[in-house]
Amino acid sequence: MTYLDNHTKIYSNRKTINTIICKQTINKNFSTVANNQLGYYLAGLIEGDGSIILRKGKQENISPKIVFTFNINEIPMYEKLKEILNTGIIYRETGGICRYSITNSEAVINVINLINGKFRTPKIVALHKAIDNLNRWRNYNVLKLPLDTSSLDSNAWLAGFIDTDGHFSIKLTGCYGSNDSQLRGRVQCVFTINQSEVNKVTGESNILFMTNLAEFFQVNLNHKTNNSILFKKPAKSVVFFAQSDRKHYIITSYLSKFPLMSSKHLNYLSFLKGLNYLGKRLTIEEITEIRSIKNSMNNKRSEYTWDHLNNFYI
């Protein structure tokens, strides 16, 4: 590919991205691409920060429970999910941690029927154990369906997974990030997913499914080791970063069809705004604008709106 061909392709991607940005910024409550996506979204959500817990010993015959763990800022989203599923209790714990727990056996089997065949990670081991338990003690006859190998852009699984484990950020370097006018400024809009190498619940490797995610976003999968004294032994993880025009196109195209539902939807909208500042020399006014956008994201966010929940998956 020649430089001109590559430049033309980048321009085309940016033009398409700008169209997506315009549509999503004007209509922040854009609807999902189709109905019948709740099961896929739930599967991604559970495989992110959810748990399928089996009782042990004398309580083995008690129904498994499904628990979602989340930050207190996400309560509106989980209240909406509780309303849709019409079951469960939300608990507030110390440190800003909350849990949405589903324990009723009929409700648990309903969720399992929704997510069965839609898992993509080693957590399918826990799902299959729960099905075994329900088949044995509740006389159900649920088939244990295999991992979903369909295209990642064909359903809402990835949206659910991003809502728990995805991260959007804006990086400012040079004079854009500081007041040193001698340093050339640069804006980077970065999407990241980070996972431990081994699933803590099942002991299975996360590398395969993370490789599949990295391939979908056309990026390399990086292996990292954290030797912090906070860990008993080095913590190994796998992570990828998507931050070029082509990767932005993949992200925005997917999320225009299958939007996020947590507060990460708001960070994504900020991420979209940030894309408008890429690849050009910024004025003083624009530098102030992009700094303001960056400083309102993630743990610096102080304002939350939840209108997008009106289009929750069904």
N, C-alpha and C positions, 0 to 999 in steps of 0.2 A: 504494500500500500504506500503510495507517495505521500509526501507531506500535505499536498493540496487535497488529496482524497481524505486523509485523516482529519484535516482542518474542516473540510466540508461536513464530515460525519459528526464531529464535535458540535459544529454550528447547528446541524439538524437536531441532535439530541437536546441541545439547550433550547432550541425553538419549541420542541415538543414539551420539554419540562416547563417552560414558561407558560404554555397553554394549560398544562395540568395545574400549575401554581395559580393561574388566574381563576380557573374553575373552582378550585378547592378553597381559595381565599374568599371569593365572592360568596360561595355557598358552603359555609363551614359545616352544614348539616347534610352533606352529600350522602345519598343513600347507598346501601350495600348493593352489590351487583346482582344478587339473587337471594331468594329465600332458601330455607333448608340448610343454612350454614352454621346454625347454632352448635351442632355437634362437633364440627371441625374447629370452631373457635374455642369451645370448651376443652377439646383435646389439647390444643396448643397451650391454653391457660394452665391446665393441670400439669402438663409436661414441663412447664416453666417453673412456677412456684407452688404447685398444688401437690397434694399427697393422697394416696389411696392406702388407708391404714387398716390392717387386719388385727383383730383381737387375738390374744394368745392364751394358752392354758385352758382353764375352765371356762373362759369367756369366748372360746373359739367359735361357738355356735351363734354368737351375737353378730349381727350384720356388720360388714366392713363400713368404714366411714370415709367420706371424702372431705378434705380440708384444704381451703385456699388461704394462704398466708400473704398479707399485704400491709402496706403502710397506711396509716390512718387517713391520709389525704385521698385515698382511693375508695373510701366508704360509699360515696354516691354511686360509683360503678357497681360495687358488689351489692348494694341495696337494690339496684335495678336488676341485676342477675337473680337475686333472691326472689324478686317480684315475678320474674319470668318463669323461674323454675317452681315457684310457689312452695318453697320448702326451705328448711335450714335456719340456723341462728348465727348472727354476727356477734362475736365477742371482742371487746376492747381490752387489750392487755397493756402492761407497762412499756415504756420506751417507744410509744407511737406505733406498736405492732397490733394488728387486728387479725382475726381468723373468722372465716365463714365456714361453718361446719354443717355437713349434711349427714345425718345418722339414721333417719327413718329408712327401713329396708326397702320399701316400695319406691321411695325417692332415689335411693342409691341405685337400684336396678334401672330406674328410668334414665338416670345420668349415664350409667354404663351402656345402656342400649343406644344412647345418643353418640357416645364416643368410641364404641367398639368398632374396630377396623379403621380408625382414623389416627391412631398413634404412630409416631415416627422415631421415638427414642427408646432407650433401654427401660424406661418406666413401664413399658408394655408388660414386663415381668410382673409388676405389682398389679396391673389390671387383670392379667390372666389368673393370678392367685385369688383375686377378689371374685372372679367369675367361678373358679373352682369352689370357693367357699359358699357362694350363693346357690350353686347347683347342688351342693351336698346338703346344706342345712335348710335351704328354703325350697328345695325340690324344683328349682328352675332348670331350664334346659337351654342355656345360652351357649352358643358356639364361640370359641376363642378365635377371633379373626386375626390374621397376621398384620404386620406393619403395613402402613399405607405407602405405596411407592408411586402414587400419582404425581404429576407435576406440581411443584410448590405454588405455582401461580394459578392453580385451578380451584382453590378453595381458601377458606378463612383460617386454616390451621396456623399459618405463619403470623397472621395478625394477633392471634391469641398468644403465641409464643413471644412475639415482640413486646406485647403489652406487659409481660412479666420480666423478660430478660434482654430486651433490646435497649439501646441507648442512643439518643440523638444529641449531638453537641456542635457548637461552633467554636473554632479555634482562630484566634487572632494573633498574628506574629508581626514582628517589626514595629513600625510606627503605628500600626492599627491596634496593637495590643499595649503599647506604651507611648510615652510622649517624646520618644527619641526620633526626631524627624530624619536622622541620618540613616536609619534602617528601613529597607524596603518593606512595605506592608503586604500582608497576604491574608486572605480569608479562606478558611477551610470548613466545609460542612461535612461532618463525619457521622456515619452510622456504624455502631459496633454491637457485636454479640460475643459474650465471654462465658465459657463454661469450664467446670473442672474436667480434667481428663477422664476421671472415673466417676460414674454416678454413685453418689453416697448411699443411696437406698438399695440399689441392686448389685453394686460392685462391678457393673458392666462398663465398658469403655464408651465414652461419648464422642470419640474421634470420628467414627463413621458418619453419624448423622450431622456433625458439625462440618465434616468435609462436604457433604451434600449441600448444606446451606452455603458454604463458601463458594462452591461451584455455581450455585444458582446466582449468586451476586458477582460471579466472575472475579473473585479475589483469592489471595493466598491465605491458607490457614496457618497461623503462627502458634508455636508452642512456647509457653512461658513457665518459669519456676520462681516461686516466691519463697525466699529463705528467711522471712520475718520470724523473729523470736515469738510472735504470737501463735505460731503453729508448732505442733510437736515435731513435725517433719516437713520437709519442703513441700509446698502446695503446688501441684502441677495443673496448668490450665491450657485451654486452647481458645484462641481469639482471632477474630478477623475485623478488618477495618475497611469500610467502603466509602471512598471519598472523591472519586473522579466523576466526570460527566456521565460516562456510561453507567456507572454504578448508581448515580443519582437517578438516572432514567429508569433503571430497573426498580428502585425503591418507590419512586413516585408513581410509576405505572401500576405497581401492585397495590399500593395503599389507596389509589384512586378507586380501585374495585372493592377492596376489602379493608375498610378503615379500622383504625384502632378505637378502643372504647375507654381505656384508662386515661389518666392525665397525660400519658405519653402522646396522646393525640394532640394535646396543646403544644408539647415540645416539638412534635413533628411539624405543626403549623409554623412554629418559630424557625425550624430547620428550613422549611419551604421559603420563608421570607429571606433567610440568609443566602439562599441560592441566587437571589437577585444581585448580590454584591460580589459574585465571583468573577474573576478574569478581567477586572477593570481597575483603573486608578481611582481611588475614592476621594471625594471632596471632604473637607472638614465636617460638613453637615452629615455626610454619609457615614463617616467614621463614628460620629456620635450615635447615629441610628443603629448601626450594627453592634456597637458596644451595648446599647440599651437592650437589643434583642437577646444578645448572649447572656446578659446579666439578669434576664427574666426567666431563664430555663432551669429545669431540673431542681436541684436543692435550693436554688435562689428564687424559685417561683413563689409568689405570694398571692396571686389572683388565679382563681379556678372558675371555669364555666363548664357546664355539663349539658348544653343543648344537644350535643351530638348523640347523647344517649337516647334521644327520641327515635333514632334509627338503629337501635340495637339489633343484633342478629336474632333471627327467629327460625 
